[in-house]
Amino acid sequence: MDSILKASEFIKTNLQYLMVAAIVLGLCNVYLFGGFVIPKWILLFIMIFFVVYPVLIDTKFSEIISHLREPRPIFCSFVLNFLFSPFIAYIISMVFLSDEPELFTALMLISLIPTSAMSTAWTSFSGGSLPTVLYLVPFNLLFASFVALPFMLPLFVSEAITINQLTILKNIFLVFGVPLILGQATRVMIIRFKGIDTYSSIQPEFKGISAAGILVLLFLVMSLKRNTLLLGQYSLIVKILVPVLAYYACIYTISIVWARYLVWRKTLSAEKAITLVYTSVTRHVNISLALVLSAFALNQASLMVLLVVLAYVIQVPSMAFYAQHYGKRFVSMNQAGQQPEDDRP
């Protein structure tokens, strides 16, 4: 058991590097052995039950509803995630990816799926408000799943890829709604029959299961026989990297300026304002991958998966760097009644 726990912790700590390794191994499999022909339902099964479902077990609807009495942070977060973020992604996509419809769509997709459990970790590390981030994460995900993705995404990508709103809603229910319902039932059953202490002791391991599921899924997706078309196209990595870096640079800048402005206007305290940075810069890789694999053909999905993974590889170390060197200082200096002199990433 100790070895399993150590392996889980190792995967969670080094996920961004292991994801790159999984992609490389998958492409090596294609190059050396010709790759696999894998039915799509197998990939979806792994995605739903081993990637998305474990991270949704801890979502508590009662806590979400109770915080509706404090709508200001929700509104301020939505401005970043569903106004600025897709607008930035659209401009960048038009400049760099107008001739790559799959990559265009993938960047727009991640721009509309904000937050993850990592938002909570960075908030805690910086001394931000945990109660605030704990309800901002599910509120953003629910709005993204049932409003932004089915109704906003088709508007942005209609010239790149035709997306049917009913198809998006059906796939959102499949990759988000079903795991969410199962997750709620699992949490209730564990607490009822095993007690809250048992649940609290095993809850951290759900993220480890999800992380391992992502690695297996990435290896299989990159091992698909049709990925022979990707081999040798090294310029494609650069083509993906430039717009992704531009997107993160812009969303960092705007979210930090927005947080500082809200503190300056005394709209939010520094502890709450810093959560807006973490819930806007952080994108939800699990749900992004799930939607890519469920809503798009596999020949389109391979390119889109590459963009999502590269975004995650950039996101994790940059967010850790910001939290360590700037996030803590933002909170502490504003608590002391001072305005941070330099809070740029």
Phi and psi in degrees as GROMACS dihedral restraints (atoms count N, CA, C in turn):
[ dihedral_restraints ]
;  ai    aj    ak    al  type     phi  dphi    fc
    3     4     5     6     1   -62.2    20    10
    4     5     6     7     1   -38.6    20    10
    6     7     8     9     1   -66.0    20    10
    7     8     9    10     1   -35.8    20    10
    9    10    11    12     1   -66.7    20    10
   10    11    12    13     1   -42.7    20    10
   12    13    14    15     1   -64.4    20    10
   13    14    15    16     1   -39.9    20    10
   15    16    17    18     1   -65.7    20    10
   16    17    18    19     1   -40.9    20    10
   18    19    20    21     1   -63.6    20    10
   19    20    21    22     1   -41.2    20    10
   21    22    23    24     1   -61.6    20    10
   22    23    24    25     1   -44.2    20    10
   24    25    26    27     1   -66.1    20    10
   25    26    27    28     1   -38.4    20    10
   27    28    29    30     1   -63.2    20    10
   28    29    30    31     1   -42.8    20    10
   30    31    32    33     1   -64.3    20    10
   31    32    33    34     1   -45.2    20    10
   33    34    35    36     1   -63.2    20    10
   34    35    36    37     1   -40.3    20    10
   36    37    38    39     1   -70.5    20    10
   37    38    39    40     1   -34.4    20    10
   39    40    41    42     1  -114.3    20    10
   40    41    42    43     1    26.5    20    10
   42    43    44    45     1   -58.5    20    10
   43    44    45    46     1   -43.1    20    10
   45    46    47    48     1   -61.6    20    10
   46    47    48    49     1   -35.7    20    10
   48    49    50    51     1   -76.6    20    10
   49    50    51    52     1   -38.1    20    10
   51    52    53    54     1   -67.6    20    10
   52    53    54    55     1   -31.2    20    10
   54    55    56    57     1   -64.7    20    10
   55    56    57    58     1   -42.0    20    10
   57    58    59    60     1   -63.1    20    10
   58    59    60    61     1   -41.9    20    10
   60    61    62    63     1   -61.9    20    10
   61    62    63    64     1   -40.2    20    10
   63    64    65    66     1   -63.2    20    10
   64    65    66    67     1   -39.8    20    10
   66    67    68    69     1   -64.1    20    10
   67    68    69    70     1   -46.6    20    10
   69    70    71    72     1   -62.4    20    10
   70    71    72    73     1   -44.2    20    10
   72    73    74    75     1   -62.7    20    10
   73    74    75    76     1   -39.8    20    10
   75    76    77    78     1   -63.3    20    10
   76    77    78    79     1   -44.6    20    10
   78    79    80    81     1   -68.4    20    10
   79    80    81    82     1   -34.3    20    10
   81    82    83    84     1   -63.6    20    10
   82    83    84    85     1   -37.7    20    10
   84    85    86    87     1   -61.2    20    10
   85    86    87    88     1   -42.3    20    10
   87    88    89    90     1   -63.9    20    10
   88    89    90    91     1   -44.3    20    10
   90    91    92    93     1   -67.6    20    10
   91    92    93    94     1   -41.9    20    10
   93    94    95    96     1   -87.9    20    10
   94    95    96    97     1   -36.5    20    10
   96    97    98    99     1  -122.4    20    10
   97    98    99   100     1     0.3    20    10
   99   100   101   102     1    91.5    20    10
  100   101   102   103     1    -8.6    20    10
  102   103   104   105     1    81.1    20    10
  103   104   105   106     1  -175.3    20    10
  105   106   107   108     1  -114.6    20    10
  106   107   108   109     1   158.5    20    10
  108   109   110   111     1  -111.3    20    10
  109   110   111   112     1   107.9    20    10
  111   112   113   114     1  -117.4    20    10
  112   113   114   115     1   125.5    20    10
  114   115   116   117     1   -59.2    20    10
  115   116   117   118     1   143.5    20    10
  117   118   119   120     1   -62.6    20    10
  118   119   120   121     1   -31.5    20    10
  120   121   122   123     1   -65.6    20    10
  121   122   123   124     1   -29.1    20    10
  123   124   125   126     1   -67.2    20    10
  124   125   126   127     1   -43.7    20    10
  126   127   128   129     1   -63.0    20    10
  127   128   129   130     1   -40.6    20    10
  129   130   131   132     1   -66.6    20    10
  130   131   132   133     1   -38.6    20    10
  132   133   134   135     1   -61.1    20    10
  133   134   135   136     1   -46.5    20    10
  135   136   137   138     1   -62.1    20    10
  136   137   138   139     1   -43.2    20    10
  138   139   140   141     1   -62.1    20    10
  139   140   141   142     1   -47.7    20    10
  141   142   143   144     1   -69.8    20    10
  142   143   144   145     1   -46.7    20    10
  144   145   146   147     1   -94.8    20    10
  145   146   147   148     1   -18.5    20    10
  147   148   149   150     1  -116.9    20    10
  148   149   150   151     1   -11.5    20    10
  150   151   152   153     1  -113.3    20    10
  151   152   153   154     1   -53.5    20    10
  153   154   155   156     1   -86.1    20    10
  154   155   156   157     1   -48.1    20    10
  156   157   158   159     1   -53.5    20    10
  157   158   159   160     1   -45.9    20    10
  159   160   161   162     1   -61.1    20    10
  160   161   162   163     1   -35.7    20    10
  162   163   164   165     1   -81.9    20    10
  163   164   165   166     1    -9.3    20    10
  165   166   167   168     1   -98.7    20    10
  166   167   168   169     1    -1.7    20    10
  168   169   170   171     1   -63.9    20    10
  169   170   171   172     1   -33.4    20    10
  171   172   173   174     1   -89.9    20    10
  172   173   174   175     1     6.3    20    10
  174   175   176   177     1   -73.0    20    10
  175   176   177   178     1   125.9    20    10
  177   178   179   180     1  -114.8    20    10
  178   179   180   181     1   107.0    20    10
  180   181   182   183     1   -65.6    20    10
  181   182   183   184     1   -33.4    20    10
  183   184   185   186     1   -61.6    20    10
  184   185   186   187     1   -39.2    20    10
  186   187   188   189     1   -71.4    20    10
  187   188   189   190     1   -35.1    20    10
  189   190   191   192     1   -61.7    20    10
  190   191   192   193     1   -48.5    20    10
  192   193   194   195     1   -65.2    20    10
  193   194   195   196     1   -37.7    20    10
  195   196   197   198     1   -63.7    20    10
  196   197   198   199     1   -25.6    20    10
  198   199   200   201     1   -89.6    20    10
  199   200   201   202     1     4.0    20    10
  201   202   203   204     1   -63.6    20    10
  202   203   204   205     1   -17.9    20    10
  204   205   206   207     1   -73.5    20    10
  205   206   207   208     1    -9.4    20    10
  207   208   209   210     1  -122.1    20    10
  208   209   210   211     1    76.0    20    10
  210   211   212   213     1   -80.3    20    10
  211   212   213   214     1   -14.3    20    10
  213   214   215   216     1   -60.0    20    10
  214   215   216   217     1   -49.5    20    10
  216   217   218   219     1   -61.4    20    10
  217   218   219   220     1   -34.4    20    10
  219   220   221   222     1   -63.2    20    10
  220   221   222   223     1   -47.4    20    10
  222   223   224   225     1   -61.1    20    10
  223   224   225   226     1   -46.1    20    10
  225   226   227   228     1   -63.2    20    10
  226   227   228   229     1   -35.5    20    10
  228   229   230   231     1   -70.6    20    10
  229   230   231   232     1   -41.7    20    10
  231   232   233   234     1   -64.3    20    10
  232   233   234   235     1   -34.8    20    10
  234   235   236   237     1   -58.4    20    10
  235   236   237   238     1   -43.4    20    10
  237   238   239   240     1   -69.3    20    10
  238   239   240   241     1   -47.8    20    10
  240   241   242   243     1   -82.3    20    10
  241   242   243   244     1   -25.4    20    10
  243   244   245   246     1  -123.8    20    10
  244   245   246   247     1     5.8    20    10
  246   247   248   249     1  -120.9    20    10
  247   248   249   250     1   -64.4    20    10
  249   250   251   252     1   -68.8    20    10
  250   251   252   253     1   -46.4    20    10
  252   253   254   255     1   -59.4    20    10
  253   254   255   256     1   -52.4    20    10
  255   256   257   258     1   -67.5    20    10
  256   257   258   259     1   -31.7    20    10
  258   259   260   261     1   -64.5    20    10
  259   260   261   262     1   -44.9    20    10
  261   262   263   264     1   -60.9    20    10
  262   263   264   265     1   -47.7    20    10
  264   265   266   267     1   -62.0    20    10
  265   266   267   268     1   -38.0    20    10
  267   268   269   270     1   -65.8    20    10
  268   269   270   271     1   -45.5    20    10
  270   271   272   273     1   -61.6    20    10
  271   272   273   274     1   -46.3    20    10
  273   274   275   276     1   -63.5    20    10
  274   275   276   277     1   -41.5    20    10
  276   277   278   279     1   -63.7    20    10
  277   278   279   280     1   -39.7    20    10
  279   280   281   282     1   -64.7    20    10
  280   281   282   283     1   -35.2    20    10
  282   283   284   285     1   -76.3    20    10
  283   284   285   286     1   -45.8    20    10
  285   286   287   288     1  -104.3    20    10
  286   287   288   289     1   -24.5    20    10
  288   289   290   291     1  -126.6    20    10
  289   290   291   292     1    20.7    20    10
  291   292   293   294     1   -63.5    20    10
  292   293   294   295     1   -23.8    20    10
  294   295   296   297     1   -99.4    20    10
  295   296   297   298     1     8.5    20    10
  297   298   299   300     1  -127.2    20    10
  298   299   300   301     1    84.7    20    10
  300   301   302   303     1   -59.2    20    10
  301   302   303   304     1   -37.2    20    10
  303   304   305   306     1   -65.9    20    10
  304   305   306   307     1   -45.0    20    10
  306   307   308   309     1   -69.0    20    10
  307   308   309   310     1   -37.9    20    10
  309   310   311   312     1   -55.2    20    10
  310   311   312   313     1   -49.5    20    10
  312   313   314   315     1   -66.2    20    10
  313   314   315   316     1   -39.8    20    10
  315   316   317   318     1   -63.7    20    10
  316   317   318   319     1   -41.6    20    10
  318   319   320   321     1   -66.7    20    10
  319   320   321   322     1   -39.9    20    10
  321   322   323   324     1   -64.6    20    10
  322   323   324   325     1   -36.6    20    10
  324   325   326   327     1   -62.0    20    10
  325   326   327   328     1   -50.9    20    10
  327   328   329   330     1   -68.5    20    10
  328   329   330   331     1   -25.6    20    10
  330   331   332   333     1   -69.5    20    10
  331   332   333   334     1   -17.3    20    10
  333   334   335   336     1  -106.8    20    10
  334   335   336   337     1     6.5    20    10
  336   337   338   339     1  -124.8    20    10
  337   338   339   340     1    81.6    20    10
  339   340   341   342     1   -87.3    20    10
  340   341   342   343     1   165.1    20    10
  342   343   344   345     1    70.3    20    10
  343   344   345   346     1   161.8    20    10
  345   346   347   348     1  -167.2    20    10
  346   347   348   349     1  -177.2    20    10
  348   349   350   351     1   -61.8    20    10
  349   350   351   352     1   -25.4    20    10
  351   352   353   354     1   -64.3    20    10
  352   353   354   355     1   -27.0    20    10
  354   355   356   357     1   -57.4    20    10
  355   356   357   358     1   -39.2    20    10
  357   358   359   360     1   -66.9    20    10
  358   359   360   361     1   -42.1    20    10
  360   361   362   363     1   -63.2    20    10
  361   362   363   364     1   -45.1    20    10
  363   364   365   366     1   -67.9    20    10
  364   365   366   367     1   -37.1    20    10
  366   367   368   369     1   -61.7    20    10
  367   368   369   370     1   -46.7    20    10
  369   370   371   372     1   -61.0    20    10
  370   371   372   373     1   -42.8    20    10
  372   373   374   375     1   -62.2    20    10
  373   374   375   376     1   -34.9    20    10
  375   376   377   378     1   -88.5    20    10
  376   377   378   379     1    -4.6    20    10
  378   379   380   381     1    81.2    20    10
  379   380   381   382     1    22.1    20    10
  381   382   383   384     1   -80.1    20    10
  382   383   384   385     1  -178.5    20    10
  384   385   386   387     1   -82.8    20    10
  385   386   387   388     1   107.6    20    10
  387   388   389   390     1   -65.0    20    10
  388   389   390   391     1   -42.4    20    10
  390   391   392   393     1   -57.3    20    10
  391   392   393   394     1   -36.4    20    10
  393   394   395   396     1   -67.3    20    10
  394   395   396   397     1   -48.8    20    10
  396   397   398   399     1   -68.3    20    10
  397   398   399   400     1   -30.6    20    10
  399   400   401   402     1   -68.4    20    10
  400   401   402   403     1   -23.6    20    10
  402   403   404   405     1  -101.7    20    10
  403   404   405   406     1   -19.1    20    10
  405   406   407   408     1   -67.8    20    10
  406   407   408   409     1   -37.2    20    10
  408   409   410   411     1   -61.1    20    10
  409   410   411   412     1   -56.9    20    10
  411   412   413   414     1   -66.4    20    10
  412   413   414   415     1   -35.1    20    10
  414   415   416   417     1   -60.0    20    10
  415   416   417   418     1   -45.1    20    10
  417   418   419   420     1   -64.7    20    10
  418   419   420   421     1   -41.4    20    10
  420   421   422   423     1   -67.1    20    10
  421   422   423   424     1   -40.4    20    10
  423   424   425   426     1   -65.1    20    10
  424   425   426   427     1   -43.4    20    10
  426   427   428   429     1   -65.2    20    10
  427   428   429   430     1   -41.8    20    10
  429   430   431   432     1   -61.6    20    10
  430   431   432   433     1   -43.2    20    10
  432   433   434   435     1   -71.2    20    10
  433   434   435   436     1   -38.7    20    10
  435   436   437   438     1  -110.2    20    10
  436   437   438   439     1    -2.5    20    10
  438   439   440   441     1  -128.1    20    10
  439   440   441   442     1   -60.1    20    10
  441   442   443   444     1   -64.4    20    10
  442   443   444   445     1   -48.6    20    10
  444   445   446   447     1   -69.1    20    10
  445   446   447   448     1   -48.1    20    10
  447   448   449   450     1   -73.4    20    10
  448   449   450   451     1   -27.3    20    10
  450   451   452   453     1  -112.1    20    10
  451   452   453   454     1   -28.9    20    10
  453   454   455   456     1   -92.5    20    10
  454   455   456   457     1   -42.3    20    10
  456   457   458   459     1   -56.8    20    10
  457   458   459   460     1   -46.1    20    10
  459   460   461   462     1   -60.1    20    10
  460   461   462   463     1   -31.1    20    10
  462   463   464   465     1   -66.7    20    10
  463   464   465   466     1   -38.3    20    10
  465   466   467   468     1   -78.3    20    10
  466   467   468   469     1   -31.5    20    10
  468   469   470   471     1  -111.2    20    10
  469   470   471   472     1    10.3    20    10
  471   472   473   474     1   -58.8    20    10
  472   473   474   475     1   -30.5    20    10
  474   475   476   477     1   -83.2    20    10
  475   476   477   478     1   -15.3    20    10
  477   478   479   480     1   -96.0    20    10
  478   479   480   481     1   -54.9    20    10
  480   481   482   483     1  -138.6    20    10
  481   482   483   484     1   134.2    20    10
  483   484   485   486     1   -76.2    20    10
  484   485   486   487     1   123.5    20    10
  486   487   488   489     1  -123.2    20    10
  487   488   489   490     1   127.3    20    10
  489   490   491   492     1   -87.6    20    10
  490   491   492   493     1   127.0    20    10
  492   493   494   495     1   -60.8    20    10
  493   494   495   496     1   -38.3    20    10
  495   496   497   498     1   -64.5    20    10
  496   497   498   499     1   -37.9    20    10
  498   499   500   501     1   -63.8    20    10
  499   500   501   502     1   -42.7    20    10
  501   502   503   504     1   -62.0    20    10
  502   503   504   505     1   -46.8    20    10
  504   505   506   507     1   -60.6    20    10
  505   506   507   508     1   -42.0    20    10
  507   508   509   510     1   -62.7    20    10
  508   509   510   511     1   -43.1    20    10
  510   511   512   513     1   -73.8    20    10
  511   512   513   514     1   -31.3    20    10
  513   514   515   516     1   -64.3    20    10
  514   515   516   517     1   -42.7    20    10
  516   517   518   519     1   -63.0    20    10
  517   518   519   520     1   -37.4    20    10
  519   520   521   522     1   -67.3    20    10
  520   521   522   523     1   -46.3    20    10
  522   523   524   525     1   -97.6    20    10
  523   524   525   526     1   -10.0    20    10
  525   526   527   528     1  -124.0    20    10
  526   527   528   529     1   -48.9    20    10
  528   529   530   531     1   -64.9    20    10
  529   530   531   532     1   -49.3    20    10
  531   532   533   534     1   -62.0    20    10
  532   533   534   535     1   -50.0    20    10
  534   535   536   537     1   -62.7    20    10
  535   536   537   538     1   -33.0    20    10
  537   538   539   540     1   -65.2    20    10
  538   539   540   541     1   -45.2    20    10
  540   541   542   543     1   -63.6    20    10
  541   542   543   544     1   -45.5    20    10
  543   544   545   546     1   -63.8    20    10
  544   545   546   547     1   -37.6    20    10
  546   547   548   549     1   -64.0    20    10
  547   548   549   550     1   -42.5    20    10
  549   550   551   552     1   -62.2    20    10
  550   551   552   553     1   -43.7    20    10
  552   553   554   555     1   -64.4    20    10
  553   554   555   556     1   -39.6    20    10
  555   556   557   558     1   -63.4    20    10
  556   557   558   559     1   -47.0    20    10
  558   559   560   561     1   -61.2    20    10
  559   560   561   562     1   -45.3    20    10
  561   562   563   564     1   -62.6    20    10
  562   563   564   565     1   -43.1    20    10
  564   565   566   567     1   -66.5    20    10
  565   566   567   568     1   -42.2    20    10
  567   568   569   570     1   -62.4    20    10
  568   569   570   571     1   -46.1    20    10
  570   571   572   573     1   -65.7    20    10
  571   572   573   574     1   -39.9    20    10
  573   574   575   576     1   -68.3    20    10
  574   575   576   577     1   -40.7    20    10
  576   577   578   579     1   -99.2    20    10
  577   578   579   580     1   -23.1    20    10
  579   580   581   582     1  -115.6    20    10
  580   581   582   583     1   -16.7    20    10
  582   583   584   585     1    96.3    20    10
  583   584   585   586     1   158.4    20    10
  585   586   587   588     1   -67.2    20    10
  586   587   588   589     1   -31.4    20    10
  588   589   590   591     1   -65.8    20    10
  589   590   591   592     1   -42.8    20    10
  591   592   593   594     1   -63.2    20    10
  592   593   594   595     1   -43.4    20    10
  594   595   596   597     1   -60.6    20    10
  595   596   597   598     1   -45.9    20    10
  597   598   599   600     1   -61.9    20    10
  598   599   600   601     1   -32.7    20    10
  600   601   602   603     1   -74.7    20    10
  601   602   603   604     1   -31.0    20    10
  603   604   605   606     1   -98.4    20    10
  604   605   606   607     1   -13.9    20    10
  606   607   608   609     1   -56.4    20    10
  607   608   609   610     1   -42.1    20    10
  609   610   611   612     1   -61.4    20    10
  610   611   612   613     1   -24.5    20    10
  612   613   614   615     1   -75.7    20    10
  613   614   615   616     1   -15.4    20    10
  615   616   617   618     1   -60.1    20    10
  616   617   618   619     1   -38.9    20    10
  618   619   620   621     1   -66.1    20    10
  619   620   621   622     1   -34.3    20    10
  621   622   623   624     1   -65.6    20    10
  622   623   624   625     1   -39.5    20    10
  624   625   626   627     1   -62.3    20    10
  625   626   627   628     1   -44.2    20    10
  627   628   629   630     1   -63.3    20    10
  628   629   630   631     1   -41.9    20    10
  630   631   632   633     1   -63.5    20    10
  631   632   633   634     1   -43.2    20    10
  633   634   635   636     1   -64.0    20    10
  634   635   636   637     1   -38.6    20    10
  636   637   638   639     1   -61.4    20    10
  637   638   639   640     1   -39.5    20    10
  639   640   641   642     1   -61.1    20    10
  640   641   642   643     1   -43.1    20    10
  642   643   644   645     1   -64.2    20    10
  643   644   645   646     1   -44.6    20    10
  645   646   647   648     1   -61.5    20    10
  646   647   648   649     1   -44.7    20    10
  648   649   650   651     1   -62.8    20    10
  649   650   651   652     1   -45.1    20    10
  651   652   653   654     1   -61.7    20    10
  652   653   654   655     1   -42.9    20    10
  654   655   656   657     1   -59.8    20    10
  655   656   657   658     1   -44.7    20    10
  657   658   659   660     1   -67.8    20    10
  658   659   660   661     1   -42.9    20    10
  660   661   662   663     1   -63.8    20    10
  661   662   663   664     1   -42.5    20    10
  663   664   665   666     1   -75.0    20    10
  664   665   666   667     1   -15.2    20    10
  666   667   668   669     1   -88.7    20    10
  667   668   669   670     1    -0.4    20    10
  669   670   671   672     1   -62.0    20    10
  670   671   672   673     1   137.9    20    10
  672   673   674   675     1   -55.1    20    10
  673   674   675   676     1   -33.9    20    10
  675   676   677   678     1   -67.8    20    10
  676   677   678   679     1   -12.0    20    10
  678   679   680   681     1   -76.0    20    10
  679   680   681   682     1     0.9    20    10
  681   682   683   684     1   -57.3    20    10
  682   683   684   685     1   -26.3    20    10
  684   685   686   687     1   -67.0    20    10
  685   686   687   688     1   -23.8    20    10
  687   688   689   690     1   -82.1    20    10
  688   689   690   691     1   -24.1    20    10
  690   691   692   693     1   -65.9    20    10
  691   692   693   694     1   134.6    20    10
  693   694   695   696     1    88.2    20    10
  694   695   696   697     1    -9.0    20    10
  696   697   698   699     1   -94.0    20    10
  697   698   699   700     1    65.9    20    10
  699   700   701   702     1   -66.2    20    10
  700   701   702   703     1   -29.3    20    10
  702   703   704   705     1   -64.5    20    10
  703   704   705   706     1   -19.5    20    10
  705   706   707   708     1   -64.9    20    10
  706   707   708   709     1   -36.7    20    10
  708   709   710   711     1   -61.7    20    10
  709   710   711   712     1   -43.2    20    10
  711   712   713   714     1   -65.1    20    10
  712   713   714   715     1   -40.0    20    10
  714   715   716   717     1   -63.4    20    10
  715   716   717   718     1   -33.4    20    10
  717   718   719   720     1   -78.0    20    10
  718   719   720   721     1   -41.3    20    10
  720   721   722   723     1   -64.5    20    10
  721   722   723   724     1   -40.4    20    10
  723   724   725   726     1   -61.5    20    10
  724   725   726   727     1   -52.7    20    10
  726   727   728   729     1   -66.8    20    10
  727   728   729   730     1   -32.6    20    10
  729   730   731   732     1   -66.0    20    10
  730   731   732   733     1   -44.4    20    10
  732   733   734   735     1   -61.8    20    10
  733   734   735   736     1   -41.0    20    10
  735   736   737   738     1   -63.4    20    10
  736   737   738   739     1   -40.8    20    10
  738   739   740   741     1   -61.5    20    10
  739   740   741   742     1   -48.2    20    10
  741   742   743   744     1   -66.4    20    10
  742   743   744   745     1   -37.8    20    10
  744   745   746   747     1   -60.4    20    10
  745   746   747   748     1   -41.8    20    10
  747   748   749   750     1   -70.6    20    10
  748   749   750   751     1   -44.6    20    10
  750   751   752   753     1   -70.0    20    10
  751   752   753   754     1   -33.6    20    10
  753   754   755   756     1   -59.2    20    10
  754   755   756   757     1   -52.5    20    10
  756   757   758   759     1   -60.6    20    10
  757   758   759   760     1   -48.3    20    10
  759   760   761   762     1   -67.6    20    10
  760   761   762   763     1   -41.2    20    10
  762   763   764   765     1   -67.4    20    10
  763   764   765   766     1   -37.1    20    10
  765   766   767   768     1   -68.9    20    10
  766   767   768   769     1   -44.1    20    10
  768   769   770   771     1   -62.3    20    10
  769   770   771   772     1   -41.3    20    10
  771   772   773   774     1   -63.2    20    10
  772   773   774   775     1   -43.5    20    10
  774   775   776   777     1   -63.9    20    10
  775   776   777   778     1   -43.4    20    10
  777   778   779   780     1   -65.6    20    10
  778   779   780   781     1   -38.5    20    10
  780   781   782   783     1   -63.1    20    10
  781   782   783   784     1   -43.8    20    10
  783   784   785   786     1   -64.3    20    10
  784   785   786   787     1   -36.0    20    10
  786   787   788   789     1   -68.9    20    10
  787   788   789   790     1   -43.9    20    10
  789   790   791   792     1   -60.6    20    10
  790   791   792   793     1   -39.7    20    10
  792   793   794   795     1   -81.1    20    10
  793   794   795   796     1    -1.0    20    10
  795   796   797   798     1    60.4    20    10
  796   797   798   799     1    27.9    20    10
  798   799   800   801     1   -73.9    20    10
  799   800   801   802     1   -40.8    20    10
  801   802   803   804     1  -134.3    20    10
  802   803   804   805     1   152.0    20    10
  804   805   806   807     1   -73.1    20    10
  805   806   807   808     1   163.0    20    10
  807   808   809   810     1   -60.9    20    10
  808   809   810   811     1   -36.4    20    10
  810   811   812   813     1   -62.3    20    10
  811   812   813   814     1   -34.0    20    10
  813   814   815   816     1   -86.6    20    10
  814   815   816   817     1   -35.8    20    10
  816   817   818   819     1   -65.0    20    10
  817   818   819   820     1   -35.3    20    10
  819   820   821   822     1   -65.9    20    10
  820   821   822   823     1   -26.4    20    10
  822   823   824   825     1   -65.0    20    10
  823   824   825   826     1   -26.9    20    10
  825   826   827   828     1   -66.7    20    10
  826   827   828   829     1   -35.1    20    10
  828   829   830   831     1   -64.3    20    10
  829   830   831   832     1   -47.4    20    10
  831   832   833   834     1   -71.1    20    10
  832   833   834   835     1   -32.2    20    10
  834   835   836   837     1   -85.2    20    10
  835   836   837   838     1    -4.5    20    10
  837   838   839   840     1  -106.4    20    10
  838   839   840   841     1   -41.4    20    10
  840   841   842   843     1   -70.8    20    10
  841   842   843   844     1   -38.0    20    10
  843   844   845   846     1   -73.5    20    10
  844   845   846   847     1   128.7    20    10
  846   847   848   849     1  -110.6    20    10
  847   848   849   850     1   151.0    20    10
  849   850   851   852     1   -90.5    20    10
  850   851   852   853     1    97.4    20    10
  852   853   854   855     1   -67.3    20    10
  853   854   855   856     1   -35.3    20    10
  855   856   857   858     1   -60.9    20    10
  856   857   858   859     1   -52.3    20    10
  858   859   860   861     1   -69.9    20    10
  859   860   861   862     1   -34.3    20    10
  861   862   863   864     1   -60.2    20    10
  862   863   864   865     1   -48.4    20    10
  864   865   866   867     1   -62.8    20    10
  865   866   867   868     1   -40.9    20    10
  867   868   869   870     1   -61.4    20    10
  868   869   870   871     1   -43.5    20    10
  870   871   872   873     1   -70.0    20    10
  871   872   873   874     1   -38.0    20    10
  873   874   875   876     1   -59.2    20    10
  874   875   876   877     1   -46.9    20    10
  876   877   878   879     1   -74.3    20    10
  877   878   879   880     1   -25.8    20    10
  879   880   881   882     1   -89.9    20    10
  880   881   882   883     1   -32.5    20    10
  882   883   884   885     1   -97.9    20    10
  883   884   885   886     1   -13.6    20    10
  885   886   887   888     1  -125.2    20    10
  886   887   888   889     1   154.2    20    10
  888   889   890   891     1   -63.9    20    10
  889   890   891   892     1   150.8    20    10
  891   892   893   894     1   -62.8    20    10
  892   893   894   895     1   -31.2    20    10
  894   895   896   897     1   -68.5    20    10
  895   896   897   898     1   -26.0    20    10
  897   898   899   900     1   -84.0    20    10
  898   899   900   901     1   -33.5    20    10
  900   901   902   903     1   -65.7    20    10
  901   902   903   904     1   -32.6    20    10
  903   904   905   906     1   -59.3    20    10
  904   905   906   907     1   -48.0    20    10
  906   907   908   909     1   -63.1    20    10
  907   908   909   910     1   -41.7    20    10
  909   910   911   912     1   -66.1    20    10
  910   911   912   913     1   -38.1    20    10
  912   913   914   915     1   -62.6    20    10
  913   914   915   916     1   -40.5    20    10
  915   916   917   918     1   -57.9    20    10
  916   917   918   919     1   -44.1    20    10
  918   919   920   921     1   -65.2    20    10
  919   920   921   922     1   -44.2    20    10
  921   922   923   924     1   -60.7    20    10
  922   923   924   925     1   -42.9    20    10
  924   925   926   927     1   -69.0    20    10
  925   926   927   928     1   -42.0    20    10
  927   928   929   930     1   -62.3    20    10
  928   929   930   931     1   -36.4    20    10
  930   931   932   933     1   -61.5    20    10
  931   932   933   934     1   -42.6    20    10
  933   934   935   936     1   -66.2    20    10
  934   935   936   937     1   -39.6    20    10
  936   937   938   939     1   -62.7    20    10
  937   938   939   940     1   -35.8    20    10
  939   940   941   942     1   -74.8    20    10
  940   941   942   943     1   -40.0    20    10
  942   943   944   945     1   -64.0    20    10
  943   944   945   946     1   -47.4    20    10
  945   946   947   948     1   -65.1    20    10
  946   947   948   949     1   -55.3    20    10
  948   949   950   951     1   -66.3    20    10
  949   950   951   952     1   -34.7    20    10
  951   952   953   954     1   -67.9    20    10
  952   953   954   955     1   -37.4    20    10
  954   955   956   957     1   -68.8    20    10
  955   956   957   958     1   -38.7    20    10
  957   958   959   960     1   -63.8    20    10
  958   959   960   961     1   -41.9    20    10
  960   961   962   963     1   -63.0    20    10
  961   962   963   964     1   -44.6    20    10
  963   964   965   966     1   -63.5    20    10
  964   965   966   967     1   -44.9    20    10
  966   967   968   969     1   -60.8    20    10
  967   968   969   970     1   -41.1    20    10
  969   970   971   972     1   -74.1    20    10
  970   971   972   973     1   -40.1    20    10
  972   973   974   975     1  -100.2    20    10
  973   974   975   976     1   -21.9    20    10
  975   976   977   978     1  -127.4    20    10
  976   977   978   979     1   -38.6    20    10
  978   979   980   981     1   -59.8    20    10
  979   980   981   982     1   -47.7    20    10
  981   982   983   984     1   -59.6    20    10
  982   983   984   985     1   -43.5    20    10
  984   985   986   987     1   -67.3    20    10
  985   986   987   988     1   -36.8    20    10
  987   988   989   990     1   -58.3    20    10
  988   989   990   991     1   -47.7    20    10
  990   991   992   993     1   -68.4    20    10
  991   992   993   994     1   -48.4    20    10
  993   994   995   996     1   -66.4    20    10
  994   995   996   997     1   -39.9    20    10
  996   997   998   999     1   -71.4    20    10
  997   998   999  1000     1   -35.1    20    10
  999  1000  1001  1002     1   -75.1    20    10
 1000  1001  1002  1003     1   -29.8    20    10
 1002  1003  1004  1005     1   -64.3    20    10
 1003  1004  1005  1006     1   -31.0    20    10
 1005  1006  1007  1008     1   -85.0    20    10
 1006  1007  1008  1009     1     4.2    20    10
 1008  1009  1010  1011     1    83.1    20    10
 1009  1010  1011  1012     1    16.9    20    10
 1011  1012  1013  1014     1  -112.0    20    10
 1012  1013  1014  1015     1   152.6    20    10
 1014  1015  1016  1017     1   -93.9    20    10
 1015  1016  1017  1018     1   130.0    20    10
 1017  1018  1019  1020     1   -57.5    20    10
 1018  1019  1020  1021     1   134.7    20    10
 1020  1021  1022  1023     1   -79.7    20    10
 1021  1022  1023  1024     1   -30.4    20    10
 1023  1024  1025  1026     1  -148.9    20    10
 1024  1025  1026  1027     1   109.8    20    10
 1026  1027  1028  1029     1  -131.3    20    10
 1027  1028  1029  1030     1    39.1    20    10
 1029  1030  1031  1032     1   -97.5    20    10
 1030  1031  1032  1033     1   147.1    20    10
